[in-house]
Amino acid sequence: MTRFKLTVEYDGTGTVGWQRQDTGVSIQSLLEKAIFDIAGEVVTVTGAGRTDAGVHAMAQVAHFDLSKDFAADKIRDGLNHFLRPGAVSVILAEVAAPDFHARFSATGRHYFYRILCRRAPPVLDRNRVWHVVRGLDAEAMHAGAQHLVGQHDFTTFRSSECQAKSPVKTLDKLDVRRAGDEIHIEASARSFLHNQVRSMVGSLKMVGEGKWQPRDMAKALEAKDRSACGVVAPPEGLYLVGVDY
């Protein structure tokens, strides 16, 4: 039995997200079907993060086991052959240690969020940015974001459907910067709660609009109450950009 580690890029538009579900197309099910097409084996592909419907990935990491003998580059090329021309591409396939686990071995996860601030709607970046017609104050957003960095109870920024045992997480980084017409937000932590990044981004947008002051981010955090959260950012601007091991 060989364990393979995959680095995967995908467009989450039109999918139900990473996790296999009873209805709809998932990234996990697309990969599992492609593996069956190559090797004739039914496998479970485990991802480092269960991205939501509409969320994208530049470097999702996953693993699976095969009893048949395959070279890693043949796995990569074979998967891409059967995945083509869909929304998923395998960037890299590697033979991993038997005890490697894409989810539980991870020591850090990195997310990136794009907000496009302009009157005209996006065409080339449709479903890949959050389109906001008015400008946002990136400096105020960054100042507000710093109130969330560190170890906190993130109940306010946690989905009511979150299944994590504890709302306490350590947020290592939450940076906001302007890039032309866009606002870019980078978030890093060992792990995140369900909808945590989108909840934080939505509240930061309210700071950028002047509806909240930067200090209001701290007040929302301290409330430990989901109703204290601002709007939840849509999934299309969010990308999983890397996983550390």
C-alpha positions in Angstrom: 0.0 0.0 0.0 1.4 3.4 -1.1 0.3 6.7 0.3 0.2 9.6 -2.2 0.2 13.3 -1.3 -1.4 15.6 -3.8 -1.2 19.4 -4.3 -4.4 20.5 -6.0 -5.7 23.6 -7.7 -9.4 24.1 -8.3 -12.2 26.5 -9.1 -14.9 26.0 -6.6 -17.6 27.7 -8.8 -20.6 25.4 -9.2 -19.4 22.8 -6.7 -20.7 21.9 -3.3 -17.2 22.4 -1.9 -14.4 20.0 -1.0 -16.4 17.4 0.9 -18.4 14.7 -0.9 -22.2 15.1 -0.4 -25.3 13.2 -1.4 -26.1 15.8 -4.1 -23.9 18.1 -6.2 -20.4 17.8 -7.5 -17.6 18.0 -4.9 -13.8 18.3 -5.4 -13.3 15.2 -3.3 -15.6 13.1 -5.5 -14.1 14.3 -8.7 -10.6 13.2 -7.5 -11.9 9.9 -6.2 -13.6 9.2 -9.5 -10.4 10.0 -11.5 -8.4 7.7 -9.2 -10.8 4.9 -9.9 -10.5 5.6 -13.6 -6.7 5.2 -13.4 -6.3 2.4 -10.9 -9.7 0.7 -10.6 -9.6 1.2 -6.9 -12.2 2.8 -4.7 -10.3 5.2 -2.4 -11.1 8.0 0.1 -9.2 11.3 -0.7 -8.6 13.3 2.5 -8.0 17.0 2.2 -6.2 19.5 4.5 -9.2 21.8 4.6 -12.9 21.3 3.8 -13.5 24.4 1.7 -17.1 25.6 1.2 -19.1 25.7 -2.0 -17.7 28.3 -4.3 -14.3 28.6 -2.5 -11.2 28.1 -4.6 -7.8 26.6 -4.0 -4.3 27.4 -5.3 -2.6 24.7 -3.3 -5.0 22.4 -1.4 -3.2 19.3 -0.1 -4.8 15.8 0.0 -3.7 12.2 0.5 -5.0 8.7 -0.5 -3.7 5.1 -0.5 -3.3 2.8 -3.4 -2.5 -0.9 -3.4 -1.3 -0.9 -7.0 2.2 0.3 -7.9 2.3 3.7 -9.6 5.0 6.3 -10.1 4.0 9.7 -8.6 4.3 11.5 -12.0 2.0 8.9 -13.6 -0.6 9.6 -10.9 -0.4 13.3 -11.6 -0.6 13.0 -15.3 -3.3 10.3 -15.2 -5.5 12.3 -12.8 -5.2 15.4 -14.9 -6.1 13.4 -18.0 -9.4 12.2 -16.4 -10.1 15.5 -14.7 -9.8 17.5 -17.9 -11.4 19.9 -18.8 -13.0 20.3 -15.4 -12.4 22.6 -12.5 -9.6 20.6 -10.8 -5.9 20.2 -11.6 -3.3 18.2 -9.8 -0.2 20.4 -9.6 2.0 17.8 -7.8 1.8 14.2 -6.8 4.3 12.7 -4.3 4.9 9.5 -2.5 4.3 10.3 1.2 5.2 8.5 4.5 2.7 6.0 5.6 1.8 8.1 8.6 1.3 11.4 6.6 -2.1 12.9 7.0 -3.2 15.8 4.9 -5.4 17.2 7.7 -3.9 16.1 11.0 -0.2 16.5 10.0 -0.8 20.2 8.9 0.9 22.9 11.1 -0.5 25.9 9.2 -3.1 26.9 6.7 -3.0 30.1 4.6 -6.0 31.8 3.0 -6.3 34.8 0.6 -9.3 36.9 0.0 -9.9 39.3 -2.9 -12.3 42.3 -2.9 -12.7 44.2 -6.1 -13.7 47.9 -5.5 -15.0 49.5 -8.6 -18.3 50.5 -10.2 -18.0 48.2 -13.2 -18.7 44.5 -12.5 -15.9 42.0 -13.2 -16.0 39.8 -16.3 -12.7 38.0 -16.4 -12.7 37.6 -12.6 -16.4 36.8 -12.3 -16.9 34.3 -9.4 -13.3 34.9 -8.3 -13.7 38.2 -6.4 -16.2 39.9 -4.1 -17.4 42.9 -6.1 -18.0 46.0 -4.1 -19.0 49.1 -6.0 -17.6 51.6 -3.5 -14.0 52.2 -2.3 -12.9 50.7 1.1 -10.3 52.1 3.6 -7.6 49.4 3.6 -5.7 51.0 6.4 -8.7 51.1 8.7 -9.4 47.5 7.8 -5.8 46.4 8.6 -6.0 48.3 11.9 -9.2 46.5 12.8 -7.8 43.1 11.7 -5.0 43.4 14.2 -7.5 43.1 17.1 -8.1 39.5 16.0 -4.5 38.3 15.8 -3.5 35.9 18.6 -5.3 33.3 20.6 -9.0 34.1 21.2 -12.5 32.6 21.5 -13.8 33.2 17.9 -17.4 32.3 18.6 -18.5 35.6 17.0 -16.8 34.6 13.8 -17.9 30.9 13.8 -20.7 29.4 11.7 -23.6 28.0 13.7 -23.0 24.8 11.8 -19.3 24.6 12.9 -18.5 21.2 14.4 -15.2 22.1 16.0 -15.0 21.1 19.7 -13.7 24.5 20.8 -14.1 28.0 19.4 -10.6 28.9 20.6 -8.1 29.4 17.8 -4.8 31.1 17.4 -4.8 33.5 14.4 -1.1 34.0 13.4 -1.7 36.7 10.7 -4.6 38.8 9.3 -3.2 41.4 7.0 -5.1 43.8 4.7 -3.5 45.8 1.9 -4.6 47.6 -1.2 -3.5 46.4 -4.7 -4.9 48.8 -7.3 -8.7 48.4 -7.4 -8.5 45.4 -5.1 -8.3 44.9 -1.4 -6.3 41.7 -0.5 -6.6 40.0 2.9 -4.2 37.3 4.0 -5.1 35.0 7.0 -2.8 32.3 8.5 -3.4 29.9 11.4 -2.8 26.3 12.3 -6.5 25.7 11.7 -9.7 27.7 11.2 -13.3 27.4 12.3 -16.1 26.9 9.8 -16.7 30.2 8.0 -14.2 32.0 10.2 -12.3 33.7 7.4 -15.4 34.8 5.5 -16.9 36.1 8.8 -13.8 38.1 9.6 -13.6 39.5 6.1 -17.3 40.6 6.1 -16.8 42.4 9.3 -13.7 44.1 8.0 -15.6 45.3 5.0 -17.9 47.2 7.4 -14.8 48.8 8.8 -13.6 49.7 5.3 -17.0 51.3 4.6 -16.9 53.4 7.8 -19.9 51.6 9.3 -17.6 50.2 12.0 -14.5 51.6 13.6 -11.4 49.4 13.8 -12.0 49.0 17.6 -15.4 47.5 16.8 -13.7 44.4 15.6 -12.4 43.9 19.2 -15.9 44.5 20.6 -17.4 41.9 18.3 -14.7 39.4 19.2 -15.2 40.0 23.0 -18.9 39.5 22.6 -18.5 35.8 21.9 -21.8 36.0 20.2 -22.6 35.1 16.5 -25.1 37.9 16.3 -22.3 40.4 16.9 -20.6 39.4 13.6 -21.0 41.7 10.6 -22.0 40.4 7.2 -20.4 37.1 6.0 -18.3 37.6 2.9 -19.3 35.5 -0.1 -17.3 32.4 -1.0 -16.1 33.4 -4.4 -13.4 35.8 -3.2 -11.7 33.2 -1.0 -8.7 31.0 -1.9 -6.8 28.3 0.1 -3.3 29.2 -1.0 -1.1 26.9 1.0 -0.7 24.3 3.8 2.4 23.9 6.0 3.7 20.6 7.3 
